């Protein structure tokens, strides 16, 4: 509990410093936002609906760079038994997160604090929350490629599908590789790993985006969520393949 208290105090300190910095420097912020959605509906012998969506807001201030993200996925299957149609939810999960990064003198380097929360009704872990602090930096940069890294400690709290609760300190690492293939196409690989004594939680997304016009993109992605320690009746890895429309504004 003392570790969680320390991280909460650190989060409050960073947030307070961010507000003070905004008061001291009267300059408008640069905000970029994007939203994406994809859906599949089937009918006939096999009927069902699945929807996936995501949003991202990036705020660039003179001393701070902030991120706000969220994503969700649900799937509902419909079957007909004795002439009556029944519906059953087979997937339901969402995740929200926020990160505040204080800019260092080195370009693309920050000290950050972050918070994430996710719920997955049918997953090995039905609820997870985490707080973290760390250092973000650009490991590699060329004319069309970048590799950004993050590393730092955190606190992780989770509820298993069996109802058991787990919490404690973790070591968190993240890598984000972006490759601009052309003026209208881009490849991205994101991976986050949170390592604790009882479990290693990892998320990954591989995507290819193609620009349709100035504000619209088509995105094909493969994402995976893996836990090294799961109940006997659950698999350790959940995967999702999607094609979505992304609108930037």
C-alpha positions, 0 to 999 in steps of 0.5 A, a space after each residue: 500500500 505504501 508503494 501505491 501511496 508514493 505513486 499517487 503522490 508523485 502523480 499529484 506532484 507532476 499534475 500540479 507542476 503541469 498546471 503551474 507551468 501552463 499558468 506561467 507560460 501563456 501560449 496556446 497548446 497544440 492538440 491532435 486527436 484521432 478516432 477509429 472504428 470498425 464493425 462486422 455484422 453477419 446474418 443467416 446461419 451465422 449471425 452476430 455483430 462485433 465492434 472495435 474502436 479507439 481514440 487518442 488525444 495528444 496535447 503538446 505544451 511548451 513544457 509538457 506533452 500529454 496523452 489520453 487514450 481509450 479503446 474498446 471491443 465487443 462481440 455478440 453472437 445470435 443463434 436461433 433455437 426452436 425458432 427463437 433467436 437468442 443473443 449472447 455476448 462473447 467479448 467485452 473489454 475496454 481500456 483507458 489511459 492518461 500520461 503526462 510527460 515533462 520535457 527534458 533538455 534533450 529532444 524527444 526525452 521526458 520524465 512521465 507519470 501515467 495511469 491505466 485501467 482496463 476491464 475484460 469480462 471474458 479475459 484471464 484478468 477481468 480488471 487491471 489498474 496501473 500507475 507508473 513513472 519513468 523516463 521516455 527517450 528516442 532510441 533511434 531516428 532516421 529520415 523515415 523511421 523512429 524508435 521511442 522507448 520508455 522504462 520505469 517502475 510502477 504499481 499494478 493491481 488486478 482481479 483474476 477471472 477466479 476472483 483472486 486479487 493481485 497487486 504489487 510493484 512492477 517494472 514497465 517497459 514500452 517500445 514504439 517503432 514507426 516507419 513512414 513507407 511513403 507519403 500515404 502509408 505508414 507501418 507501426 509496431 507498439 509493445 508494452 511489458 509489465 513484469 511482476 513477481 507473479 505475472 508478466 503482462 504484455 500487449 502488442 499491436 502491429 499496424 499498417 495505415 494508408 491515407 485516403 484523404 487529408 483526414 481519413 485513413 484505412 488501418 489494418 492491425 493485429 493486436 495481442 494481450 498476453 499474461 504468463 500466469 492465468 487460470 487453468 480454464 483460460 488461455 494466456 493470449 488473446 488476439 484480434 485482427 481488425 480493419 478500421 477507419 481512422 479520422 484525424 482532426 
